Amino acid sequence: MTEPKPPGAVIVAGTFRARRGVTLPVLAAMAAMSTASRAEEGCELYTYAVDAFDPMTIRVFEIWTDMASFIRHREANHTKIWRGKWNDLGLGDANLTSYEIDEKAPL
């Protein structure tokens, strides 16, 4: 009988749009969200980057140790606050995908 594999890591990748541009309030909100998320148990990586070829597009990349950590993150108070600010900040058009993986290897 084979042993079950442990739960895999979760990677989140995608984009959202800053319809009025990446303003100082947008940067401040992104910094607050990043700081709070990086402090969460199970967060291996949490980052935003402005696309070099489309400065209205913000790229998202996250790595969570497992699905339970990712679900806790989605339900965290700071995540709810972040999402609640989107309309006022002119953010939207989120296109994010989560991937659950069970193996990783350096390239």
N, C-alpha and C positions, 0 to 999 in steps of 0.2 A: 504494500500500500504506500502510495506517495504522500508525503507531507504537504499540506496546503502552503502555498506561497504567502509570505507576509504581505500586508496591504502595500500597494505601490505608491510612489510619490505622485504628486499632482503638479502639472505644469499648466500655467495659464498664459496665453499669448493672444495678442490682438491689438486693437486700436480704439481710440475714440477721437472725436473732433472738438477743437476749440473754435467755435464759429466766429467769435470776435477776436481770436488770436490768443496767444499764450501771454496773458497779462500778468502783472505782479500778483493780483489776487489769485489767479489760477495757479501760479507757481507756489504761492504760500499754502494753498489748500492741498496741492500735490505733495508738498514737503511734509505737512502735518500728517497726511494719510500714510505716506511712506514711512515716516518715523514710527507711528503707532503700529503699523503692520509689521515692520521689521522687528519690533519688540515682542511680537506674539510668539508663543510656543509653537514650534513646527514650521516657522518661516525660515527657509533657507536663502531666499532671494526675493526682493520686491523692488522693482524699478520702473520708472517712466523715462521716456526719451522723446524729444521732439524730432520728428522725421526731418532729415537733412534736405529732402527734396520737396516736402510739403509741410511748411511750418505750422499749418493748422491741424496736422495730424499728430497725435501723441501715441507712441507705442508703449505697450504694457508687456512686462514679462515678470512672472512670479514662479517660484518653486516652493511647494509645501511638502513636508515629509510624508504626509498621508492625507486621505480624503477627510478624515475627522478634523484635522487641523484646518484644512481649507473650508470646511463647513462652519467651524467656529469663527473663522475670519469673516466669512460672508454674513454671519449673524452678529458680529461685534458692533458695539455702539459706534465706534469711530467710522466703520464702514457705512452704517446708516446715516451718520452725519454727513459724510463725504457725498453720498448719493443724493442727499437732500439739498446740497449746495449746487448741484449740476445746473439746474435751470437758471439760477441767478448768475452763475459764472459763464453761461453760454456754452456749456459742454453738452455733448450728446452723440448720437450716431455710434453708440458702442457696438463694437464687433469683436467680442471676446470668446475664446474657446478654451475649455479645460481638457487636458489630456491626462489620463491616469497611466503611469508607466510602471513596469516592474523590474526593469533593468536599465543600467546606465554604464557607459564606458567612456573614458577620455578618447579624444580623437588625436 
